[in-house]
């Protein structure tokens, strides 16, 4: 198999009642679907540093820097084979230090209550990841890895050994 790699990051801003999601408009990959608050593809100098990528995307799309958020943490890595590509997604979560109005250059932002998350139209890996986060991940500080298949995504806790 000669699959190419597509590396992407997303950050989800959260609070006690919900998650800031972006309704993506004009995207080739996730048009008219909900995705993370900000995110995108790795630049060449970011390939070994997903945090560097997500910080750049936060700045470009939301005008936020690392000092504007707290607890920025990589929580999920998913893999999916589609269209001849292995799509690797690195999902970060954080909280805004201070509440403020935000806008995005990529679509419409909306704070979605946790109980409404299951009804959102999302890319498949993101949907499975966010459902796992809502039901389990938000109560832990673990890092999870997932392989997405037609039937769903199988998540395991990543452990250092």
C-alpha positions in Angstrom: 0.0 0.0 0.0 1.3 3.4 -0.9 -0.9 5.6 1.3 0.1 9.2 1.9 -0.1 10.8 5.3 -2.4 13.7 6.1 -1.5 15.2 9.6 -4.0 17.5 11.2 -4.7 19.1 14.5 -7.8 20.5 16.2 -8.4 22.3 19.5 -11.7 22.2 21.3 -12.3 25.0 23.8 -14.5 23.7 26.6 -16.2 25.0 29.7 -18.4 23.3 32.4 -21.5 23.4 30.2 -20.2 22.7 26.6 -17.7 22.8 23.8 -17.0 25.6 21.3 -17.5 24.1 17.9 -17.0 25.6 14.4 -19.6 25.1 11.7 -17.3 24.8 8.8 -18.2 26.7 5.6 -16.2 26.4 2.4 -14.0 23.5 3.4 -13.0 20.8 0.8 -13.0 18.1 3.5 -15.6 19.1 6.2 -17.9 21.5 4.5 -21.2 22.2 6.4 -20.1 20.1 9.4 -19.1 20.9 12.9 -15.4 20.6 13.8 -13.1 21.8 16.6 -12.8 25.5 17.6 -9.8 25.8 15.3 -7.5 23.4 13.4 -5.9 22.4 10.2 -3.0 20.7 8.4 0.6 20.6 9.6 3.2 22.8 8.0 6.5 21.2 7.1 8.3 22.6 10.2 5.5 21.3 12.5 5.5 17.6 11.5 7.0 16.5 14.8 5.3 19.1 16.9 1.4 19.0 16.9 1.3 21.6 19.6 3.1 24.1 17.4 0.6 23.4 14.7 -2.4 23.8 16.9 -1.1 27.1 18.4 -0.6 28.5 14.9 -4.1 27.5 13.9 -5.6 29.0 17.0 -3.8 32.3 16.2 -4.7 32.3 12.5 -8.4 31.3 13.0 -9.4 32.7 16.4 -6.7 35.3 17.2 -5.8 33.4 20.4 -2.4 32.6 21.8 -1.3 30.1 24.4 -1.5 32.8 27.0 -5.3 33.2 26.3 -6.0 29.5 27.3 -5.3 27.2 30.2 -4.7 23.5 30.3 -3.9 23.1 26.5 -3.4 19.4 26.4 -3.2 16.7 23.7 -6.0 14.2 24.6 -6.7 12.2 21.4 -4.9 10.9 18.4 -7.0 9.1 15.7 -6.1 7.3 12.5 -8.3 6.6 9.5 -7.6 5.2 6.1 -9.6 7.0 3.4 -9.1 8.1 -0.2 -5.6 6.6 -0.3 -4.6 8.6 2.8 -3.8 7.8 6.4 -5.4 10.7 8.2 -3.8 11.3 11.6 -5.7 13.8 13.8 -4.3 15.3 17.0 -7.0 16.7 19.2 -6.2 19.2 21.9 -8.5 20.5 24.6 -8.2 23.8 26.6 -10.3 26.4 28.5 -10.4 30.1 27.8 -8.8 32.0 30.7 -11.4 34.8 30.3 -14.7 34.7 28.6 -14.8 36.8 25.4 -16.6 37.0 22.1 -14.8 35.0 19.5 -15.1 34.8 15.7 -13.4 32.5 13.2 -12.1 33.0 9.7 -13.3 29.5 8.8 -17.1 29.5 9.6 -19.5 30.1 12.5 -18.6 29.4 16.1 -21.1 28.1 18.5 -21.0 27.0 22.2 -22.7 23.6 22.1 -24.1 22.1 25.4 -22.7 18.7 26.1 -26.1 17.1 25.8 -26.5 18.4 22.2 -23.1 17.1 21.0 -24.5 13.7 19.8 -26.8 15.5 17.3 -24.1 17.4 15.5 -23.1 16.5 11.9 -19.3 16.0 12.1 -16.5 14.2 10.3 -16.5 10.5 11.4 -13.3 10.4 13.4 -14.1 13.7 15.1 -17.6 12.6 15.9 -16.4 9.4 17.6 -13.7 11.2 19.5 -16.0 14.0 20.8 -18.6 11.4 21.9 -15.9 9.5 23.8 -14.7 12.8 25.3 -18.2 13.8 26.4 -19.0 10.3 27.9 -15.6 9.5 29.4 -12.6 11.7 28.4 -13.7 14.9 30.1 -13.6 13.1 33.4 -9.9 12.1 33.0 -6.6 13.5 32.0 -5.6 10.5 29.9 -4.3 10.5 26.3 -6.3 8.2 24.0 -5.5 6.7 20.6 -8.2 5.5 18.2 -8.4 3.6 15.0 -11.5 4.6 13.0 -13.4 1.9 11.0 -16.8 1.8 9.4 -18.4 0.5 12.6 -16.8 3.2 14.9 -13.6 4.1 16.5 -11.8 1.8 19.0 -10.1 3.9 21.7 -7.3 2.8 24.0 -5.5 4.7 26.7 -1.9 5.4 25.6 0.5 4.5 28.4 4.2 5.2 28.5 6.4 2.2 29.1 
